[in-house]
Amino acid sequence: MVALGLLGCALSSKGLYIMDLNMRFPAGTILSGRTGRPVDFETLVADLARVRIVYVGEAHTDPVHHGIQLKILKALFQRHPDLRVGMEMFDHTYQEVLNLWSAGALEEDAFLEKTHWYANWRYDFDLYRDILLFIRDNRIPLYGLNIPFHLPAKIAIGGIDSLSPEEKRHLPRKIDTTNPAHRAYVEKVFKSHRIPGRENFEYFYTAQCVWEEAMAERIASNLNGHPMVVLAGNGHIIKKFGIPDRAFRRTRLPFRTLCPVAVPSRAELSFADFLWITP
């Protein structure tokens, strides 16, 4: 399955170009999507701490984005010691391993082996180490949000009907494919990332919706009255129509979204509640 990153057109000038403001903002700026104005970190955290679910995006290979995720996680944990964390990077079948990690019962090598990190997520663990160590060292409950990683790819190639009964057991109970804005966004990505064997857009789009509905379902089922920080790729968070709105339909709980965006690129205020501009 093609990872849906926050796509932007490279610009010759430095800074993030906000199209609806016709303005550029330098790296280091935290921009409010509601007002179009910069805010400081303390203002950001105060706003995030008022809601039940906070989505913090990433470009998977950008260490600066993971540093932002950790900074927000630390700040919110100070305010909410009962905080939980949900991560796209693990599928739900590894929950027993994640429980051991949160309990401080696993060393790093065993954790990597038991989660099959380099068979599933595959990105360099160094990018996520500090986040996961903070979770373990502070005994923060950690939840795997994903479905088994081979399933979206199978759906993108052969549709849901190509799955076995055992594979279908992992599918979310509800799969909404009716959002025209989300469909248009995914179709743009589909056309820009042609992959042999994945020529059927309906299959591709269904796979994306299954992926995001499943993560939304896991968020809703693991809150249990607690606040949660969700770490996922920007493409699942942008404009809220990926995971956030799907989780909201299940929980009706207030949430915020934050997307780190590297310069130079283009963005719209509607991309997220907050845009954190990075080098």
Buried (B, 14 or more C-beta within 10 A) or exposed (E): BBBBBBBBEEBEEEBBBBEEBEEBBEBEBBBBBEEBEBBEEEEBBEBBBEEBBBBBBBBBEBBBBBBBBBBBBEBBBEEBEEBBBBBBBBBBEBBEBBBBBBEEEBEBEEBEEBBBBEEBBEBEBEBBEBBBEBBBEBEBBBBBBBBBBEBBBBBBBBBBEEBEEEBEEBBBEEBBBEBEEBBEBBEEBBEEEEEEEBEBBEBBBBBBBBBBBBBBBBBBEBBEEEBBBBBBBBBBBBBBBBBBBBBBEBBEBEBBBBBBBBBBBBBBBBBBBBBBBBE
